[in-house]
Amino acid sequence: MATATLGGGCFWCIEAAFKELDGVEAVTSGYAGGHTEEPTYKEVCAGTTGHAEVVQVVYDPDVVGYDELLEVFFTIHDPTQLNRQGPDVGTQYRSIILAHDDEQERTARAYIEALDEEYRNDVVTELEPLETFYEAEQYHQDYFEKNPSDAYCRMHAAPKVEKVREKFQSKLTEL
């Protein structure tokens, strides 16, 4: 198994989308990229911790590759929006890739450079090594799955899940 750590807006949306992929064994919402130890959701939302809302994706690289995870990641969020995604505004919602090793960093850097040519605006996705991942509070885990009728989920997470289902149908897990 391998692990990827990615942030692109609200972790509820990102988590739900990655759970659709075959080869993804687990997705955990959390915080990373900041300076505060053991941050809480309230602290992260206040914007004082430096952390972003992220997900850790545990995956089988024999089934789904890191480059394929990046393709999904860049499909489900806008990497040209600085410190926001849709209605969510603040540094905690920034686009960020936290590399676990040199190979992930090289792959992500090449992917970002290639994407930069596709967008009119600059890709602002941050790329840095993962230092520490802090798991979010339990009520954030599997949020979309547990709250499919929630207005936020219907308006923001559900379209991302549907986009993954449509574009990556051959890599979907059996539902």
C-alpha positions as CSV (number, residue, x, y, z in Angstrom):
1,M,0.0,0.0,0.0
2,A,1.0,3.6,-0.6
3,T,-0.3,6.9,0.8
4,A,-1.0,10.3,-0.8
5,T,-2.0,13.5,1.0
6,L,-4.0,16.1,-0.9
7,G,-6.0,19.2,-0.2
8,G,-8.4,21.0,-2.5
9,G,-11.2,22.7,-0.6
10,C,-13.5,21.1,2.0
11,F,-12.2,17.6,2.9
12,W,-15.7,16.2,2.9
13,C,-15.9,16.7,-0.8
14,I,-12.4,15.4,-1.6
15,E,-12.9,12.3,0.7
16,A,-16.2,11.4,-1.0
17,A,-14.7,11.6,-4.5
18,F,-11.6,9.5,-3.7
19,K,-13.7,6.8,-2.0
20,E,-15.2,6.0,-5.4
21,L,-11.9,4.7,-6.9
22,D,-11.0,1.1,-7.2
23,G,-7.7,0.5,-5.4
24,V,-8.4,3.1,-2.8
25,E,-8.4,1.3,0.5
26,A,-9.1,4.2,2.9
27,V,-9.5,7.9,2.9
28,T,-9.1,9.9,6.1
29,S,-9.9,13.6,6.5
30,G,-7.4,15.7,8.4
31,Y,-5.1,18.7,8.6
32,A,-1.6,19.2,7.3
33,G,0.8,21.8,6.0
34,G,0.8,24.1,9.1
35,H,2.6,24.8,12.3
36,T,0.1,24.1,15.1
37,E,0.4,20.7,16.8
38,E,-2.9,18.7,17.2
39,P,-5.1,21.4,15.6
40,T,-8.8,21.3,16.0
41,Y,-11.4,22.1,13.3
42,K,-12.3,25.3,15.0
43,E,-8.6,26.4,15.0
44,V,-8.0,25.4,11.4
45,C,-11.2,27.3,10.3
46,A,-9.9,30.4,12.2
47,G,-6.9,30.4,9.8
48,T,-4.3,30.7,12.5
49,T,-2.8,27.2,12.3
50,G,-1.4,27.3,8.8
51,H,-3.0,23.9,8.1
52,A,-5.1,23.0,5.1
53,E,-8.0,20.6,5.2
54,V,-6.6,17.5,3.5
55,V,-7.3,13.9,2.9
56,Q,-4.9,10.9,3.2
57,V,-5.6,8.3,0.6
58,V,-4.3,4.8,1.2
59,Y,-4.2,3.0,-2.1
60,D,-2.9,0.0,-3.9
61,P,-0.4,1.2,-6.5
62,D,-0.9,-2.0,-8.5
63,V,-4.5,-1.0,-9.0
64,V,-4.4,2.8,-9.2
65,G,-1.3,4.9,-9.6
66,Y,-0.3,8.1,-8.0
67,D,-0.5,9.9,-11.3
68,E,-4.1,8.7,-11.6
69,L,-4.9,10.0,-8.1
70,L,-3.5,13.4,-9.3
71,E,-5.7,13.3,-12.3
72,V,-8.8,12.8,-10.1
73,F,-7.6,15.4,-7.7
74,F,-7.2,18.0,-10.4
75,T,-10.6,17.1,-11.9
76,I,-12.5,17.7,-8.7
77,H,-11.2,21.1,-7.7
78,D,-10.0,24.3,-9.4
79,P,-6.2,24.5,-8.9
80,T,-6.2,28.2,-10.1
81,Q,-8.3,29.5,-7.1
82,L,-6.0,30.9,-4.4
83,N,-7.1,30.0,-0.9
84,R,-10.6,29.0,-1.8
85,Q,-12.8,26.4,-3.5
86,G,-16.4,27.4,-4.4
87,P,-18.0,28.9,-1.3
88,D,-15.2,27.9,1.0
89,V,-12.7,30.8,1.5
90,G,-9.5,30.8,3.6
91,T,-6.0,29.4,3.5
92,Q,-7.3,26.1,5.0
93,Y,-9.1,25.5,1.6
94,R,-6.0,26.0,-0.5
95,S,-4.9,23.6,-3.2
96,I,-2.0,21.6,-1.8
97,I,-0.1,18.4,-2.4
98,L,2.0,17.0,0.4
99,A,4.5,14.6,-1.0
100,H,5.5,11.5,1.0
101,D,8.7,11.0,-1.0
102,D,10.9,12.3,-3.8
103,E,9.1,10.3,-6.4
104,Q,5.7,11.8,-5.5
105,E,7.2,15.2,-5.5
106,R,8.7,14.7,-9.0
107,T,5.4,13.3,-10.3
108,A,3.3,16.1,-8.8
109,R,5.7,18.8,-10.0
110,A,5.6,17.5,-13.6
111,Y,1.8,17.2,-13.4
112,I,1.4,20.8,-12.2
113,E,3.8,22.1,-14.9
114,A,1.8,20.3,-17.6
115,L,-1.5,21.7,-16.2
116,D,-0.2,25.2,-16.1
117,E,-0.3,25.2,-19.9
118,E,-4.0,24.1,-19.9
119,Y,-5.4,26.9,-17.8
120,R,-5.7,30.6,-18.6
121,N,-4.8,31.5,-15.0
122,D,-1.8,30.2,-13.1
123,V,-2.1,26.9,-11.2
124,V,-1.6,27.9,-7.5
125,T,-1.4,24.4,-6.1
126,E,1.3,24.2,-3.4
127,L,3.7,21.3,-3.4
128,E,5.7,20.5,-0.3
129,P,6.9,17.5,1.7
130,L,4.5,16.1,4.2
131,E,5.7,16.7,7.8
132,T,2.8,15.7,9.9
133,F,-0.8,14.6,9.2
134,Y,-3.4,15.2,12.0
135,E,-6.6,13.2,11.7
136,A,-9.7,15.4,11.8
137,E,-12.3,14.8,14.5
138,Q,-14.5,11.7,14.1
139,Y,-17.6,13.5,13.0
140,H,-15.7,14.7,9.8
141,Q,-14.9,11.1,8.8
142,D,-17.2,9.7,6.0
143,Y,-19.2,12.9,6.3
144,F,-20.8,12.7,2.8
145,E,-21.6,9.0,3.3
146,K,-23.3,9.7,6.6
147,N,-25.0,12.9,5.6
148,P,-26.1,12.6,1.9
149,S,-29.1,14.9,2.4
150,D,-27.0,17.7,4.0
151,A,-27.5,20.8,1.8
152,Y,-23.7,21.4,1.5
153,C,-23.1,17.8,0.5
154,R,-25.9,17.9,-2.1
155,M,-24.6,21.2,-3.6
156,H,-20.8,20.6,-3.4
157,A,-19.8,17.0,-2.6
158,A,-22.4,15.2,-4.7
159,P,-21.3,16.9,-8.0
160,K,-17.7,16.0,-7.4
161,V,-18.6,12.4,-6.7
162,E,-20.7,12.4,-9.9
163,K,-17.9,13.9,-11.9
164,V,-15.6,11.1,-10.7
165,R,-18.2,8.5,-11.5
166,E,-18.6,9.8,-15.1
167,K,-15.0,10.5,-15.9
168,F,-13.3,7.6,-14.2
169,Q,-15.9,4.8,-14.6
170,S,-13.3,2.2,-15.3
171,K,-11.5,2.8,-12.0
172,L,-14.6,2.8,-9.8
173,T,-15.1,0.4,-6.9
174,E,-18.1,-1.9,-7.0
175,L,-20.9,-0.1,-5.2
